[in-house]
């Protein structure tokens, strides 16, 4: 029997958010508030950067000290903007990744500052063709630099990079990276959306992942891994699901991931379009409340 949950890390896209919406459902929002009120620390753990995450949580009545693990673990801040943790990818490594991965898809690097230049790419039209919704949502933060290496002089270290394209191309890109001289200098985390033939290969500092960031956050809070829950739906969630003592896979996850969940003994919750996060949190709150009575 697991102890009551004290910390829960929740993925955003495909987990907390509905499939065709950028708004958190009323039931999920209510469940987030109820969990906080019950004494559970609710953390968001997403591949999105902070500026692309925080606006989705504003106006929901959530605590300002709510942790946001963003950029797949490279940056952790509170919803109110206070820094907690951060890692960087060395600029020299990022430059090497440009020449290696450019043939596979659209390359983007993210820097930890607000405004134009937070996101840097070299081919705006190519990016718009492949990830138009993302480009439009982030247009004010994007700067075009040609070649991309010029945005990466020594000392100007990004927090992460990404290359995006079709599923097959990103699997090829991951193989090329693992076989290259940069494999030990960079962590690669793949996210896939088969219905759109879209994949993202995130490029992170060595050892960095959502799981790494969640472990560090739990240590800061004095929370044991057995008291930690993680909820996710994609490959970039696997590390945090493996670390957390209580792991929950969304029913809308790909078949391979749901099979993995069964072999690991992870629980499954209803899909994101049926408020699976709320279902899980409501049970966690009920368990925590009953144990206090």
C-alpha positions in Angstrom: 0.0 0.0 0.0 1.4 3.4 -1.1 1.5 6.3 1.4 -0.7 9.3 0.7 0.6 11.6 -2.1 2.4 14.7 -1.0 3.8 15.7 -4.4 2.4 15.2 -7.8 4.1 16.1 -11.1 1.7 16.5 -14.1 2.6 16.7 -17.8 0.8 19.4 -19.8 0.2 18.4 -23.5 -1.8 15.2 -23.9 -2.2 14.9 -20.1 -3.6 18.1 -18.4 -4.7 19.7 -21.6 -7.5 18.4 -23.9 -6.3 17.3 -27.4 -7.6 20.2 -29.4 -7.6 22.9 -26.7 -5.1 25.2 -24.9 -7.4 25.6 -22.0 -7.5 23.4 -18.8 -11.0 22.0 -18.3 -13.1 23.2 -15.3 -12.9 19.7 -13.7 -9.1 19.5 -14.0 -8.7 23.0 -12.7 -11.0 22.3 -9.7 -9.0 19.1 -9.0 -5.7 21.0 -9.1 -7.1 23.5 -6.5 -8.5 20.7 -4.3 -5.2 18.9 -4.3 -3.4 22.1 -3.2 -5.9 22.7 -0.5 -5.5 19.1 0.7 -1.7 19.8 1.2 -0.4 18.2 -1.9 2.3 20.1 -3.8 1.1 20.2 -7.4 3.9 20.6 -10.0 3.6 20.9 -13.7 6.3 19.0 -15.7 6.4 19.9 -19.3 8.5 20.2 -22.4 7.2 23.7 -22.9 9.3 26.6 -21.7 8.0 28.7 -18.8 6.6 31.5 -20.8 4.5 29.0 -22.8 3.3 27.3 -19.7 2.4 29.9 -17.0 -0.3 31.7 -19.0 -2.3 28.4 -19.2 -2.4 28.3 -15.4 -3.2 31.9 -14.7 -6.7 32.8 -13.4 -7.4 29.3 -12.1 -6.9 30.2 -8.4 -3.6 28.3 -8.0 -0.9 29.1 -5.6 1.9 31.4 -6.7 4.5 29.0 -5.2 3.3 26.1 -7.5 6.4 24.6 -9.1 6.7 24.6 -12.9 9.3 22.1 -14.2 9.7 23.3 -17.8 11.9 22.7 -20.9 11.8 19.0 -20.0 13.5 19.6 -16.6 16.1 22.2 -17.6 14.3 25.0 -15.7 12.2 25.0 -12.5 10.4 28.1 -11.4 7.3 28.9 -9.4 4.1 30.0 -11.1 4.8 33.4 -9.6 8.2 33.5 -11.4 10.7 32.7 -8.5 13.7 30.6 -9.7 14.2 27.2 -8.2 16.6 25.3 -10.5 18.2 25.7 -13.9 20.7 23.9 -16.2 22.4 24.9 -19.5 23.5 23.2 -22.6 27.1 24.3 -23.5 27.2 26.6 -26.6 30.0 24.6 -28.2 27.8 21.5 -27.9 24.8 23.3 -29.4 27.0 24.5 -32.3 28.0 20.9 -33.0 24.4 19.7 -32.9 23.5 22.3 -35.6 25.6 20.7 -38.3 24.7 17.1 -37.1 20.9 17.5 -36.9 20.2 20.2 -39.5 19.5 17.6 -42.3 16.8 15.9 -40.2 14.4 18.8 -39.5 13.8 22.2 -38.0 16.2 23.2 -35.3 15.3 25.6 -32.4 17.3 26.7 -29.4 15.7 28.2 -26.2 17.4 30.8 -24.0 16.3 31.6 -20.5 15.2 35.2 -20.9 11.9 36.8 -21.8 11.1 38.4 -25.2 12.5 38.2 -28.7 15.5 35.9 -28.9 14.2 33.5 -26.3 13.7 31.1 -29.2 16.2 31.1 -32.1 15.9 29.3 -35.4 17.3 29.8 -38.9 14.4 29.0 -41.3 11.1 30.6 -40.3 9.2 29.2 -43.3 10.4 25.7 -42.7 9.3 25.9 -39.0 6.0 27.4 -39.9 5.3 24.6 -42.4 6.1 21.9 -39.8 4.8 23.4 -36.5 2.6 26.3 -37.5 0.5 26.4 -34.3 3.7 26.5 -32.2 5.2 29.2 -34.4 2.1 31.4 -34.2 1.8 31.0 -30.4 5.5 31.9 -29.9 6.0 34.4 -32.8 7.0 37.3 -30.4 9.8 35.3 -28.9 11.3 34.0 -32.1 14.5 35.4 -33.7 15.8 34.2 -37.0 19.6 33.8 -37.1 21.4 32.4 -40.2 23.4 30.3 -39.7 22.1 29.2 -36.4 25.6 28.8 -35.1 26.0 32.6 -35.0 23.5 32.7 -32.1 25.7 30.3 -30.1 29.0 32.0 -29.3 30.9 30.7 -26.3 29.2 31.9 -23.1 25.8 32.2 -24.7 24.5 28.8 -23.5 20.9 27.8 -24.3 18.8 25.9 -21.7 17.8 23.4 -24.4 17.4 22.8 -28.1 15.0 20.8 -30.2 14.8 19.3 -33.7 11.3 18.6 -35.0 9.9 16.8 -38.0 8.2 13.5 -39.0 8.4 10.4 -36.8 10.8 8.5 -39.0 13.1 11.5 -39.4 13.3 12.1 -35.7 14.1 8.5 -34.9 16.9 8.7 -37.5 18.1 12.0 -35.8 18.2 10.3 -32.4 20.2 7.4 -33.9 22.6 9.8 -35.5 23.1 11.7 -32.3 23.7 8.5 -30.3 26.4 7.5 -32.8 28.1 11.0 -32.8 30.8 12.6 -30.8 28.1 14.6 -29.0 26.3 11.7 -27.5 27.9 12.1 -24.1 27.5 15.9 -24.0 23.8 16.0 -24.6 20.6 14.3 -23.4 18.0 13.5 -26.1 14.4 13.1 -25.2 11.8 12.2 -27.9 8.1 13.1 -27.9 5.8 11.7 -30.6 2.4 12.6 -31.9 1.6 9.8 -34.4 -1.7 11.2 -35.5 0.1 14.2 -36.9 3.3 12.4 -38.0 5.1 14.9 -35.7 8.0 14.2 -33.4 10.2 16.5 -31.3 13.7 15.5 -30.2 14.6 17.7 -27.2 18.3 18.4 -26.7 19.2 18.8 -23.0 22.2 19.1 -20.8 23.6 15.7 -19.8 21.5 13.9 -17.3 18.7 16.4 -17.4 15.1 15.1 -17.7 11.7 15.6 -16.1 12.7 12.8 -13.7 15.9 14.4 -12.7 14.1 17.7 -12.0 11.4 15.9 -10.1 13.9 14.1 -7.9 15.6 17.4 -7.1 12.3 19.1 -6.3 11.2 16.3 -4.0 14.5 16.5 -2.1 14.1 20.3 -1.6 10.6 19.7 -0.3 11.6 16.8 1.9 9.2 14.4 0.1 10.0 10.7 -0.3 9.7 9.2 -3.8 7.0 6.8 -2.4 5.0 9.9 -1.6 5.5 11.3 -5.1 3.1 10.7 -8.0 3.8 11.4 -11.7 1.1 11.6 -14.5 2.1 11.6 -18.2 1.4 10.3 -21.7 4.6 10.4 -23.7 8.2 9.3 -24.0 9.5 12.4 -22.3 7.5 11.5 -19.2 9.0 8.0 -18.8 12.0 9.2 -16.6 9.7 10.9 -14.1 7.2 8.0 -14.1 10.1 5.6 -13.4 11.4 7.8 -10.5 8.0 8.5 -8.9 6.8 5.9 -6.4 3.3 6.2 -7.9 3.2 6.4 -11.7 0.0 7.0 -13.8 -0.1 6.7 -17.6 -2.9 8.4 -19.6 -5.2 6.1 -21.5 -4.6 8.2 -24.7 -0.9 7.3 -24.6 0.6 5.4 -27.6 0.2 1.6 -27.5 3.9 1.1 -26.9 3.7 3.3 -23.8 0.6 1.7 -22.4 2.3 -1.7 -22.8 5.4 -0.3 -21.0 3.1 0.9 -18.2 1.7 -2.6 -17.8 5.1 -4.1 -17.5 6.2 -1.5 -15.0 3.0 -1.9 -12.9 2.0 1.7 -13.5 -1.7 2.7 -13.1 -3.8 3.9 -16.0 -6.3 6.8 -15.9 -8.9 7.9 -18.4 -7.7 9.9 -21.4 -7.0 13.6 -21.4 -10.3 14.4 -23.2 -12.1 12.7 -20.3 -10.3 14.6 -17.5 -8.1 11.7 -16.5 -5.9 14.0 -14.4 -8.9 15.0 -12.3 -10.0 11.4 -11.8 -6.5 10.6 -10.4 -6.3 13.7 -8.3 -9.7 13.3 -6.8 -8.8 9.8 -5.6 -5.5 11.1 -4.2 -7.3 13.9 -2.3 -9.9 11.4 -1.0 -7.1 9.1 0.2 -5.2 11.9 1.9 -8.4 13.2 3.5 -9.5 9.8 4.8 -6.1 9.2 6.3 -6.4 12.4 8.3 -9.7 11.5 9.8 
